[in-house]
Every structure is written in C-alpha cells, then in structure tokens.
Amino acid sequence: MKQKFDIIESTCVPLPLENVDTDQIIPARFLKATTREESFFGENLFRDWRYDPDGTPKRDFVLNDPRYGGEILVAGRNFGSGSSREHAAWAIAGYGFKVVISSFFADIHKNNELNNFVLPVVVTPDFLAELFATIAADPKAKVRVDVPNQTVTNLSTGRSEAFELNPYKKYCLMNALDDIDFLMLQKDKIEAWEAGCSK
C-alpha cells in the first residue's frame, strides 16, 4: 500500500527467531494465488505458525496473542532468507506492518520490503536484544522510527540508533512513490533529453 513515511511511533510485535525465511513468512502454496491483494497475503502471514491445518489459530503464536500489536515487527537476525519471493513483502505489508526491525536482513527480501512500502531497519544486535527485553517486560512499550532523520528510538529507555537508508528509496517512501511513479515524474526531463538526442 502506497503511503507517505515520516515518523512512525508504535507498539511492536516481537518475533525473536533467527533465520526466518520467506517460506515461513508466506508458504509456497500461496504463490499460486491469482490475486495481488495485500489483504489476502496479510491474512496468511506466517500461516503455518499462526494456524493449525484446520484453520484454528494457535494460541501460543505471537500474532494471536492479544497483548501484542502495532505497525512494527521486531524480528531476529537474518530475516527474509531463502527464496526471493516478493509475496513475503506483500504479506508483511498486507498484515499492516510499516516497519521491520532486525539486526540483519537477506538482501533481496530487504529490497522487496522497500519496494512494497515496508521499511527494513537494521540495528545492532545489542539494540535488538534491548528491544526484545523491553517488549517482553511491557507489551505496550513503544518505538519511534524517524524516517527523515533515520533514527530508531526505544521510548522506554530513550536509547536511539541511526539506520542506513538509500537516498532514492528514502525519497520514494517519504513521497509515497513507487519506481514507476518516480519515473513518471521525470517525464519532462526524459522527453527533453530525447529531443536533444534527435537533433
């Protein structure tokens, strides 16, 4: 979903598991779907962890725990490894997450998130551990992600870290532009260049 990113302040959903791959994020059988609706994929985010085969929610999985919610997913190291399916980013966005915080992302999945208006925020392992501890102690604890200044802050402790963000992707996120939107904004410049080349 296209949306402008500025400052996101939210409670968090903790997923303190390492090496979560894209098949766990959205199982391969959902890649056959004929819809592109993010809501469909969001409903099936972490499907096999979230539901029994008969569709009964698993009470011990975090997305089914009423104590946790929000627009920020805090995940363990090496999030989004495995196959390069873009559907994993669709599922995360479709569920309603705007930000995923981890100490390391698989590169292709990281880019897929950015292309689908989900911000991957890389923090140090120590900061990530602090976030998990804070959320465990208080599920209502909030985190602030300041996109213009590229900082993430644990509001319970006051600790902040800076995060990296590609300038082009930052511009696109802050202006709700996908790659095609950005290209269309350059139409006059492209036409002017083409006209100059034809002389």
Beta strands, then each sheet from edge to edge (+ up, - down):
strand 1: 7-15
strand 2: 72-75
strand 3: 99-102
strand 4: 119-122
strand 5: 142-146
strand 6: 151-154
strand 7: 160-162
sheet 1: 4+ 3+ 2+ 1+ 5- 6+ 7-
end
